[in-house]
Amino acid sequence: MTAYEFKCKDIGMKCGFEVKGASSRDEVTQLAAVHAKLTHGMQSIPPDVAQKVSSSIRG
């Protein structure tokens, strides 16, 4: 099983948030969206940011 990961800093944020060991790209995306809302005050994720997140997920 492939583990997926994402780091906020990979999309240019000055933030130490990381997702490691997620079981799917969808799980990473959901966790990143919750983090963006709670930490960065983003009520919705703009399409350009969503694309950056998607492109930065490793796994």
C-alpha positions as CSV (number, residue, x, y, z in Angstrom):
1,M,0.0,0.0,0.0
2,T,1.3,3.4,-1.0
3,A,1.5,6.1,1.7
4,Y,0.8,9.7,0.6
5,E,2.2,12.9,2.0
6,F,1.9,16.7,1.7
7,K,3.7,19.7,3.2
8,C,2.3,23.2,3.3
9,K,5.8,24.6,2.6
10,D,5.8,22.7,-0.7
11,I,3.2,25.2,-2.0
12,G,5.0,28.2,-0.7
13,M,3.4,28.6,2.7
14,K,5.5,29.5,5.8
15,C,3.9,26.6,7.7
16,G,5.2,23.4,9.3
17,F,2.0,21.4,8.6
18,E,2.6,17.9,7.1
19,V,0.4,15.0,6.3
20,K,2.4,11.7,6.3
21,G,1.2,8.2,5.9
22,A,-2.2,8.9,4.4
23,S,-3.8,6.0,2.7
24,S,-5.1,8.0,-0.4
25,R,-4.8,11.3,-2.3
26,D,-8.3,12.1,-1.2
27,E,-7.5,11.6,2.4
28,V,-4.5,14.0,2.0
29,T,-6.7,16.6,0.2
30,Q,-9.4,16.4,3.0
31,L,-6.8,16.8,5.8
32,A,-5.2,19.7,4.0
33,A,-8.6,21.4,3.5
34,V,-9.4,21.1,7.2
35,H,-6.0,22.5,8.1
36,A,-6.4,25.4,5.6
37,K,-9.7,26.3,7.2
38,L,-8.6,26.0,10.8
39,T,-5.1,27.4,10.6
40,H,-5.1,29.7,7.5
41,G,-8.7,30.9,7.8
42,M,-9.6,29.7,4.3
43,Q,-13.4,29.0,4.2
44,S,-13.0,27.5,0.8
45,I,-10.0,26.4,-1.2
46,P,-9.5,28.5,-4.4
47,P,-8.9,26.4,-7.6
48,D,-5.3,27.5,-8.0
49,V,-4.5,26.5,-4.4
50,A,-6.3,23.1,-4.9
51,Q,-4.2,22.5,-8.0
52,K,-1.0,23.3,-6.1
53,V,-1.9,21.0,-3.3
54,S,-2.8,18.2,-5.7
55,S,0.5,18.6,-7.6
56,S,2.4,18.6,-4.4
57,I,1.0,15.3,-2.9
58,R,3.7,12.6,-3.0
59,G,3.1,9.0,-2.9
